[in-house]
Amino acid sequence: MVGTDDSQDALDRALKANAGASCTRGGFNACYNALALARHNDYREGHEKKSTSGAYTLTPLLRLNEKNAAALQEKMNEFTSVTNTLESYLSTHLPAGCQMSFYTAEAGASAAELVKSHAATDSWYGGGAHYDDATGTYRAASDAAAQKKADAYTRMLWRGTKTVAFGIKGT
C-alpha cells in the first residue's frame, strides 16, 4: 500500500512542488497543505480494487481547496478564547459544507515541526483500527473516542470527498 510504508514520496513531492517559494501564500500554509494533500492521496491510492482490466482506485485523488484552506487558517489564527477549545470553536466556524478532522500535537511540538511531518494525517488514518472496512461499522460501537477516530479515517477515504484543506495554528 502506498503511503503506509514510511516512504518519503509524499514529502519529496510536496517539497519539490514548493521549492524556493514562500510557504505562506493566499492566507494559508501552502507547503503544509501540499504535504498533507500528498499524504492523503498516498493513503487513498492504497485502497484499490483489482479487476480483470487492472487495478483502479476506489477513492479518486483529492484536490486542494485553497479558498477553504485560507478560511480555515483565518479562523484558527483569530481564535483566542481561554474558555473554549480550538476544536469546539472551529466546529461552529468552518466554511460551509466542510467536515472536520482535528489533530492536537503532543506537548512541546512546534508548528514548524508539524509543518514538516505527517503526524496529523497518519493519526487520522490510524483511526482505521477502530473501523471495520468490510462491514462499514465501528469496531467498538459504544466507545465515543474510538468512533471519533474512525470518523476521521473514513472522511479520508470517502469516495464523495473531492477536495481538502488544512490549517495549523501558529503558522
ROSE-4610 file (N, C-alpha, C; in Angstrom, 1 decimal, always signed):
// ROSE-4610
residu = [M/M/M/V/V/V/G/G/G/T/T/T/D/D/D/D/D/D/S/S/S/Q/Q/Q/D/D/D/A/A/A/L/L/L/D/D/D/R/R/R/A/A/A/L/L/L/K/K/K/A/A/A/N/N/N/A/A/A/G/G/G/A/A/A/S/S/S/C/C/C/T/T/T/R/R/R/G/G/G/G/G/G/F/F/F/N/N/N/A/A/A/C/C/C/Y/Y/Y/N/N/N/A/A/A/L/L/L/A/A/A/L/L/L/A/A/A/R/R/R/H/H/H/N/N/N/D/D/D/Y/Y/Y/R/R/R/E/E/E/G/G/G/H/H/H/E/E/E/K/K/K/K/K/K/S/S/S/T/T/T/S/S/S/G/G/G/A/A/A/Y/Y/Y/T/T/T/L/L/L/T/T/T/P/P/P/L/L/L/L/L/L/R/R/R/L/L/L/N/N/N/E/E/E/K/K/K/N/N/N/A/A/A/A/A/A/A/A/A/L/L/L/Q/Q/Q/E/E/E/K/K/K/M/M/M/N/N/N/E/E/E/F/F/F/T/T/T/S/S/S/V/V/V/T/T/T/N/N/N/T/T/T/L/L/L/E/E/E/S/S/S/Y/Y/Y/L/L/L/S/S/S/T/T/T/H/H/H/L/L/L/P/P/P/A/A/A/G/G/G/C/C/C/Q/Q/Q/M/M/M/S/S/S/F/F/F/Y/Y/Y/T/T/T/A/A/A/E/E/E/A/A/A/G/G/G/A/A/A/S/S/S/A/A/A/A/A/A/E/E/E/L/L/L/V/V/V/K/K/K/S/S/S/H/H/H/A/A/A/A/A/A/T/T/T/D/D/D/S/S/S/W/W/W/Y/Y/Y/G/G/G/G/G/G/G/G/G/A/A/A/H/H/H/Y/Y/Y/D/D/D/D/D/D/A/A/A/T/T/T/G/G/G/T/T/T/Y/Y/Y/R/R/R/A/A/A/A/A/A/S/S/S/D/D/D/A/A/A/A/A/A/A/A/A/Q/Q/Q/K/K/K/K/K/K/A/A/A/D/D/D/A/A/A/Y/Y/Y/T/T/T/R/R/R/M/M/M/L/L/L/W/W/W/R/R/R/G/G/G/T/T/T/K/K/K/T/T/T/V/V/V/A/A/A/F/F/F/G/G/G/I/I/I/K/K/K/G/G/G/T/T/T]
num = [1/1/1/2/2/2/3/3/3/4/4/4/5/5/5/6/6/6/7/7/7/8/8/8/9/9/9/10/10/10/11/11/11/12/12/12/13/13/13/14/14/14/15/15/15/16/16/16/17/17/17/18/18/18/19/19/19/20/20/20/21/21/21/22/22/22/23/23/23/24/24/24/25/25/25/26/26/26/27/27/27/28/28/28/29/29/29/30/30/30/31/31/31/32/32/32/33/33/33/34/34/34/35/35/35/36/36/36/37/37/37/38/38/38/39/39/39/40/40/40/41/41/41/42/42/42/43/43/43/44/44/44/45/45/45/46/46/46/47/47/47/48/48/48/49/49/49/50/50/50/51/51/51/52/52/52/53/53/53/54/54/54/55/55/55/56/56/56/57/57/57/58/58/58/59/59/59/60/60/60/61/61/61/62/62/62/63/63/63/64/64/64/65/65/65/66/66/66/67/67/67/68/68/68/69/69/69/70/70/70/71/71/71/72/72/72/73/73/73/74/74/74/75/75/75/76/76/76/77/77/77/78/78/78/79/79/79/80/80/80/81/81/81/82/82/82/83/83/83/84/84/84/85/85/85/86/86/86/87/87/87/88/88/88/89/89/89/90/90/90/91/91/91/92/92/92/93/93/93/94/94/94/95/95/95/96/96/96/97/97/97/98/98/98/99/99/99/100/100/100/101/101/101/102/102/102/103/103/103/104/104/104/105/105/105/106/106/106/107/107/107/108/108/108/109/109/109/110/110/110/111/111/111/112/112/112/113/113/113/114/114/114/115/115/115/116/116/116/117/117/117/118/118/118/119/119/119/120/120/120/121/121/121/122/122/122/123/123/123/124/124/124/125/125/125/126/126/126/127/127/127/128/128/128/129/129/129/130/130/130/131/131/131/132/132/132/133/133/133/134/134/134/135/135/135/136/136/136/137/137/137/138/138/138/139/139/139/140/140/140/141/141/141/142/142/142/143/143/143/144/144/144/145/145/145/146/146/146/147/147/147/148/148/148/149/149/149/150/150/150/151/151/151/152/152/152/153/153/153/154/154/154/155/155/155/156/156/156/157/157/157/158/158/158/159/159/159/160/160/160/161/161/161/162/162/162/163/163/163/164/164/164/165/165/165/166/166/166/167/167/167/168/168/168/169/169/169/170/170/170/171/171/171]
x = [+0.8/+0.0/+0.9/+0.7/+1.4/+1.0/+2.0/+1.7/+1.8/+1.8/+1.9/+3.2/+4.1/+5.4/+6.5/+6.1/+7.1/+8.0/+7.6/+8.3/+8.3/+9.2/+9.2/+8.6/+7.9/+7.4/+6.5/+5.6/+4.7/+5.5/+6.4/+7.2/+8.0/+8.7/+9.5/+8.7/+7.6/+6.7/+6.3/+5.9/+5.5/+6.6/+7.8/+8.9/+9.3/+9.4/+9.8/+8.8/+7.5/+6.4/+6.6/+7.1/+7.2/+8.6/+9.6/+11.0/+11.1/+11.8/+12.0/+10.9/+9.7/+8.5/+8.3/+7.6/+7.2/+6.1/+6.1/+5.1/+3.8/+3.8/+2.6/+2.1/+1.1/+0.6/-0.9/-1.6/-3.0/-3.7/-3.0/-3.7/-3.6/-2.8/-2.6/-1.2/-0.9/+0.4/+0.4/+0.8/+0.8/+1.7/+2.8/+3.7/+3.1/+2.5/+1.8/+0.6/-0.1/-1.3/-0.8/+0.3/+0.8/+1.3/+1.9/+2.4/+1.3/+0.3/-0.9/-1.7/-1.9/-2.6/-2.0/-0.6/+0.1/+0.0/+0.1/+0.0/-1.4/-2.5/-3.8/-4.0/-3.5/-3.6/-2.8/-1.7/-0.9/-1.8/-2.5/-3.4/-4.6/-5.1/-6.3/-5.9/-4.7/-4.2/-4.1/-3.9/-3.7/-5.1/-6.1/-7.5/-7.9/-7.3/-7.6/-8.4/-9.1/-9.8/-9.2/-9.0/-8.4/-9.5/-9.3/-10.3/-9.6/-10.3/-9.7/-8.9/-9.3/-8.6/-7.5/-7.2/-6.1/-6.7/-5.9/-6.3/-6.8/-7.8/-8.3/-8.5/-8.4/-8.5/-10.0/-10.4/-11.8/-12.1/-11.0/-11.1/-10.3/-10.8/-10.1/-9.2/-8.1/-7.2/-7.9/-7.6/-8.1/-7.4/-8.1/-7.6/-7.6/-6.7/-6.7/-7.8/-8.5/-9.5/-8.8/-8.2/-7.4/-8.3/-9.5/-10.4/-10.7/-11.0/-11.3/-10.1/-8.9/-7.6/-7.4/-7.6/-7.5/-8.5/-9.7/-10.8/-10.5/-10.1/-9.8/-8.6/-7.6/-6.4/-6.8/-7.6/-8.1/-8.8/-9.7/-10.4/-9.5/-8.5/-7.5/-6.7/-6.3/-5.5/-6.2/-7.5/-8.3/-8.8/-8.6/-9.1/-8.2/-8.8/-8.1/-8.8/-9.8/-10.6/-9.8/-10.0/-9.4/-10.4/-11.7/-12.7/-13.2/-12.8/-13.3/-12.1/-12.2/-11.1/-11.2/-10.0/-10.0/-10.9/-10.9/-11.7/-13.2/-13.6/-15.0/-15.3/-14.4/-14.6/-14.7/-13.8/-13.9/-15.1/-15.6/-16.8/-18.0/-18.0/-19.1/-18.6/-17.4/-16.9/-16.2/-16.6/-16.0/-16.7/-15.9/-16.6/-17.8/-18.8/-20.0/-19.6/-20.2/-20.1/-18.8/-18.1/-16.9/-17.1/-16.4/-16.3/-14.9/-14.8/-13.5/-12.9/-11.7/-10.9/-9.9/-9.7/-8.9/-7.8/-6.6/-5.4/-4.8/-4.4/-3.7/-2.4/-1.3/+0.0/+0.4/+1.4/+1.8/+2.5/+2.5/+3.0/+4.5/+4.9/+6.2/+6.5/+5.5/+5.7/+5.4/+6.2/+6.0/+5.3/+4.7/+4.1/+5.1/+6.3/+7.3/+7.6/+7.6/+7.8/+6.7/+5.5/+4.3/+4.2/+4.6/+4.5/+5.3/+6.3/+7.2/+6.9/+5.8/+5.6/+4.2/+4.0/+2.8/+1.9/+2.3/+1.6/+0.1/-0.5/-1.9/-2.5/-2.0/-2.6/-2.5/-1.3/-1.1/-2.0/-2.2/-3.1/-4.5/-5.0/-6.3/-6.5/-5.5/-5.6/-5.5/-4.8/-4.7/-6.1/-7.0/-8.4/-9.0/-8.4/-8.9/-8.9/-8.1/-8.1/-9.4/-10.2/-11.5/-12.7/-12.4/-13.4/-13.2/-14.3/-14.3/-14.7/-13.7/-13.9/-14.9/-14.8/-15.6/-17.1/-17.4/-18.8/-19.3/-18.4/-18.7/-19.3/-18.7/-19.2/-18.0/-18.4/-17.4/-17.0/-15.8/-15.4/-15.9/-15.9/-16.4/-17.5/-18.7/-19.9/-20.2/-19.8/-20.1/-19.0/-17.9/-16.7/-16.7/-17.1/-17.2/-15.9/-14.8/-13.5/-13.0/-13.2/-12.8/-13.7/-14.9/-15.8/-15.3/-14.8/-14.3/-13.1/-12.2/-11.0/-11.4/-12.4/-12.8/-13.5/-14.2/-14.8/-13.7/-12.6/-11.5/-11.0/-10.8/-10.3/-11.3/-12.5/-13.5/-13.6/-13.5/-13.5/-12.4/-11.2/-10.1/-10.4/-11.2/-11.4/-12.7/-13.7/-15.0/-14.8/-15.4/-15.4/-15.9/-16.9/-17.5/-16.7/-15.6/-14.7/-13.8/-13.9/-13.2/-12.1/-12.3/-11.3/-11.0/-9.9/-9.5/-8.8/-8.7/-8.0/-7.4/-6.3/-5.6/-5.2/-5.1/-4.6/-3.8/-2.8/-2.0/-2.0/-2.5/-2.5/-1.1/-0.8/+0.6/+1.4/+0.8/+1.6/+1.1]
y = [-1.2/+0.0/+1.2/+2.1/+3.3/+4.2/+4.8/+5.8/+5.2/+3.9/+3.3/+2.6/+2.8/+2.1/+3.0/+4.0/+5.0/+5.6/+5.6/+6.2/+7.7/+8.4/+9.8/+10.4/+9.6/+10.0/+11.3/+11.3/+12.4/+13.7/+13.5/+14.6/+15.1/+14.2/+14.7/+15.4/+14.9/+15.6/+17.0/+17.1/+18.4/+19.4/+18.9/+19.8/+20.3/+19.4/+19.8/+20.8/+20.6/+21.5/+22.9/+23.0/+24.3/+24.8/+24.2/+24.6/+26.1/+26.8/+28.2/+29.2/+28.7/+29.5/+29.8/+30.9/+31.2/+30.2/+29.7/+28.7/+29.4/+30.6/+31.3/+32.1/+31.6/+32.2/+32.1/+33.1/+33.1/+33.0/+33.3/+33.3/+31.9/+31.0/+29.7/+29.1/+28.1/+27.5/+26.5/+27.0/+26.2/+25.0/+25.1/+23.9/+22.8/+23.1/+22.1/+21.5/+22.3/+21.8/+20.9/+21.2/+20.3/+19.0/+19.0/+17.8/+17.0/+17.6/+16.8/+16.2/+17.0/+16.5/+15.3/+15.4/+14.3/+13.0/+13.2/+12.0/+11.5/+12.3/+11.8/+11.0/+11.5/+10.8/+9.5/+9.5/+8.2/+7.2/+7.5/+6.6/+6.2/+7.2/+6.8/+5.9/+6.0/+5.1/+3.7/+3.6/+2.2/+1.5/+2.1/+1.5/+1.2/+0.1/-0.2/-1.5/-1.6/-2.8/-3.4/-4.7/-5.4/-5.8/-5.7/-6.2/-6.8/-7.4/-8.0/-7.1/-5.8/-4.8/-4.1/-4.6/-4.0/-3.4/-2.6/-2.0/-0.6/-0.3/+1.1/+1.6/+2.8/+3.4/+3.6/+3.1/+3.3/+4.8/+5.4/+6.7/+7.6/+8.4/+9.3/+10.2/+10.7/+11.6/+12.9/+13.5/+14.7/+15.9/+17.1/+18.3/+19.3/+20.3/+21.2/+22.3/+22.6/+23.8/+24.9/+25.8/+26.9/+27.9/+28.1/+29.1/+28.6/+27.3/+26.7/+26.7/+26.5/+26.5/+27.9/+28.9/+30.3/+30.6/+30.2/+30.5/+29.7/+28.5/+27.7/+28.3/+28.7/+29.3/+30.6/+31.4/+32.6/+32.4/+31.4/+31.1/+30.6/+29.8/+29.3/+30.4/+31.4/+32.5/+33.5/+33.6/+34.6/+34.0/+32.7/+32.0/+32.5/+33.0/+33.5/+33.1/+32.3/+32.0/+31.2/+31.6/+30.8/+29.8/+30.0/+29.2/+28.1/+28.2/+27.3/+26.6/+25.4/+24.8/+25.2/+25.1/+25.4/+24.5/+23.2/+22.2/+22.6/+23.0/+23.4/+24.7/+25.6/+26.9/+26.6/+25.8/+25.5/+24.7/+23.9/+23.1/+24.0/+25.2/+26.2/+27.3/+27.3/+28.4/+27.8/+26.6/+26.1/+26.7/+26.7/+27.1/+26.2/+26.7/+25.9/+24.6/+23.5/+22.2/+21.5/+22.0/+21.3/+20.3/+19.3/+18.3/+18.6/+18.2/+18.5/+17.3/+17.0/+16.1/+16.9/+16.7/+17.6/+16.8/+17.4/+16.8/+17.7/+17.2/+18.0/+17.4/+18.2/+17.7/+17.4/+16.6/+16.3/+17.6/+17.7/+18.9/+19.0/+20.3/+20.6/+20.6/+20.0/+20.0/+21.5/+21.9/+23.2/+23.2/+24.3/+24.4/+24.1/+24.6/+24.4/+22.9/+22.2/+20.7/+20.0/+20.4/+19.8/+20.1/+21.2/+21.6/+20.6/+20.0/+19.1/+17.6/+17.3/+16.0/+15.5/+14.2/+13.6/+13.2/+13.8/+13.4/+13.4/+14.5/+14.6/+13.6/+13.6/+12.6/+11.2/+10.8/+9.5/+9.1/+10.1/+9.9/+9.6/+10.5/+10.3/+8.9/+8.5/+7.2/+6.1/+6.3/+5.3/+5.0/+5.9/+5.6/+4.4/+3.9/+2.7/+1.5/+1.5/+0.4/+0.3/+1.4/+1.4/+1.3/+0.9/+0.8/-0.5/-1.2/-2.4/-2.1/-2.0/-1.7/-2.7/-3.9/-5.0/-4.8/-4.4/-4.3/-2.8/-1.9/-0.5/-0.1/-0.7/-0.4/-0.1/+0.5/+0.8/-0.6/-0.7/-1.9/-1.9/-0.7/-0.5/+0.5/+0.0/+0.9/+1.8/+1.4/+2.2/+3.1/+3.2/+4.0/+5.2/+6.4/+7.6/+8.1/+7.9/+8.4/+7.6/+6.3/+5.4/+5.7/+6.0/+6.4/+7.7/+8.7/+9.9/+9.7/+8.8/+8.4/+7.7/+6.8/+6.1/+7.0/+8.0/+9.0/+9.8/+10.2/+10.9/+10.0/+8.7/+7.7/+7.6/+7.5/+7.3/+8.6/+9.8/+11.0/+11.1/+10.5/+10.5/+9.7/+8.7/+7.7/+7.8/+8.6/+8.7/+9.0/+8.3/+8.5/+9.9/+10.3/+11.6/+12.8/+12.6/+13.7/+14.0/+15.2/+15.6/+16.6/+17.4/+18.4/+18.4/+18.9/+19.0/+20.4/+20.8/+22.0/+21.7/+22.3/+22.0/+23.4/+23.4/+24.6/+24.1/+24.9/+24.7/+26.0/+25.9/+27.1/+27.5/+28.8/+29.3/+29.4/+29.1/+29.2/+30.3]
z = [+0.0/+0.0/+0.0/-0.9/-1.0/+0.2/+0.8/+1.9/+3.3/+3.4/+4.8/+4.9/+4.0/+4.0/+4.6/+5.2/+5.7/+4.7/+3.4/+2.4/+2.5/+1.8/+1.8/+0.5/-0.2/-1.5/-1.4/-0.5/-0.3/+0.1/+1.0/+1.5/+0.3/-0.4/-1.5/-2.6/-2.9/-3.9/-3.4/-2.2/-1.6/-1.5/-1.1/-1.0/-2.4/-3.4/-4.7/-5.3/-5.0/-5.6/-5.0/-3.8/-3.1/-3.0/-3.7/-3.6/-4.0/-3.1/-3.4/-3.2/-2.8/-2.7/-1.2/-0.9/+0.4/+0.8/+2.0/+2.4/+2.7/+3.1/+3.4/+2.1/+1.5/+0.3/+0.3/-0.1/-0.2/+1.1/+2.2/+3.5/+4.2/+3.7/+4.4/+4.1/+4.8/+4.7/+3.5/+2.3/+1.1/+1.2/+1.9/+2.0/+2.7/+3.9/+4.7/+3.9/+3.3/+2.5/+1.5/+0.8/-0.3/+0.3/+1.5/+2.1/+2.6/+3.3/+3.8/+2.6/+1.6/+0.4/-0.2/-0.4/-0.9/-0.1/+1.2/+2.2/+2.1/+2.1/+2.0/+0.7/-0.4/-1.7/-1.7/-1.0/-0.8/-0.2/+0.9/+1.6/+0.7/+0.0/-0.9/-2.0/-2.5/-3.6/-3.1/-1.8/-1.2/-1.1/-1.4/-1.3/-2.8/-3.3/-4.7/-4.8/-5.9/-6.2/-7.5/-7.4/-8.6/-9.5/-10.8/-11.7/-12.9/-13.8/-15.0/-15.8/-15.8/-16.6/-15.8/-14.6/-13.8/-12.5/-11.8/-10.6/-10.8/-10.1/-10.1/-8.7/-8.5/-7.2/-6.9/-5.8/-5.3/-4.9/-4.4/-3.9/-4.7/-5.6/-6.5/-5.8/-6.4/-5.7/-5.4/-4.3/-3.8/-4.4/-4.4/-4.8/-3.6/-3.6/-2.5/-2.8/-1.8/-1.9/-1.2/-2.0/-1.4/-0.7/-1.2/-0.5/+0.9/+1.0/+2.4/+3.2/+2.6/+3.4/+4.0/+3.2/+3.7/+4.8/+4.6/+5.6/+6.9/+6.8/+8.0/+8.7/+8.0/+8.6/+9.3/+8.7/+9.3/+10.6/+10.6/+11.8/+12.9/+12.5/+13.5/+14.1/+13.2/+13.7/+14.6/+14.3/+15.2/+16.5/+16.7/+17.9/+19.1/+20.1/+21.3/+22.6/+22.6/+23.8/+24.8/+26.1/+27.1/+27.8/+27.4/+28.0/+27.0/+25.8/+24.8/+24.1/+23.5/+22.8/+21.4/+20.7/+19.3/+18.5/+18.9/+18.2/+18.3/+19.5/+19.6/+18.9/+18.9/+18.1/+16.7/+16.1/+14.7/+14.3/+15.1/+14.8/+14.4/+14.9/+14.6/+13.7/+13.2/+12.4/+11.1/+10.7/+9.4/+8.2/+7.1/+5.8/+5.5/+4.9/+4.6/+3.8/+4.2/+3.6/+4.0/+5.0/+5.4/+6.6/+6.6/+7.7/+8.3/+9.6/+10.3/+10.9/+10.7/+11.5/+12.2/+13.5/+14.3/+14.9/+14.9/+15.5/+16.5/+17.7/+18.6/+18.8/+18.6/+18.8/+20.2/+20.4/+21.8/+22.3/+23.7/+24.3/+23.9/+23.6/+23.2/+21.7/+20.9/+19.4/+18.9/+18.0/+17.5/+16.1/+15.8/+14.5/+13.4/+13.5/+12.5/+12.3/+13.4/+13.3/+12.6/+13.0/+12.4/+10.9/+10.4/+9.0/+8.2/+8.8/+8.0/+8.3/+8.9/+9.3/+8.8/+9.0/+8.6/+9.9/+11.0/+12.3/+12.2/+11.7/+11.7/+10.8/+9.6/+8.6/+9.0/+9.5/+10.0/+11.2/+12.0/+13.2/+12.7/+11.7/+11.2/+10.5/+9.7/+9.0/+10.1/+11.2/+12.2/+12.8/+12.6/+13.1/+12.5/+11.4/+10.7/+11.7/+12.7/+13.7/+14.4/+14.4/+15.1/+14.1/+12.9/+11.9/+11.1/+10.8/+10.0/+8.6/+7.7/+6.3/+5.6/+6.0/+5.3/+5.6/+6.8/+7.2/+7.3/+7.2/+7.3/+8.7/+9.7/+11.1/+12.0/+13.1/+14.1/+14.8/+15.2/+16.0/+17.4/+18.0/+19.4/+19.4/+19.1/+18.9/+20.1/+21.3/+22.5/+22.9/+22.2/+22.6/+21.7/+22.3/+21.5/+21.0/+21.8/+21.4/+20.2/+20.2/+19.1/+17.9/+18.0/+16.9/+16.3/+17.1/+16.5/+15.7/+16.2/+15.4/+14.1/+14.2/+13.0/+12.0/+12.5/+11.6/+10.8/+11.5/+10.8/+9.7/+10.0/+9.0/+7.8/+8.0/+6.9/+6.1/+6.7/+5.9/+4.9/+5.3/+4.4/+3.1/+3.3/+2.2/+1.5/+1.9/+1.3/-0.2/-1.0/-2.5/-2.8/-2.1/-2.3/-1.9/-1.2/-0.8/-2.0/-2.5/-3.7/-3.4/-2.3/-2.0/-0.5/-0.1/+1.3/+1.5/+2.8/+3.2/+4.6/+4.8/+6.1/+6.7/+8.1/+8.7/+9.9/+10.4/+11.6/+12.4/+13.6/+14.5/+14.7/+14.5/+14.7/+13.4/+12.3/+11.0/+10.2]
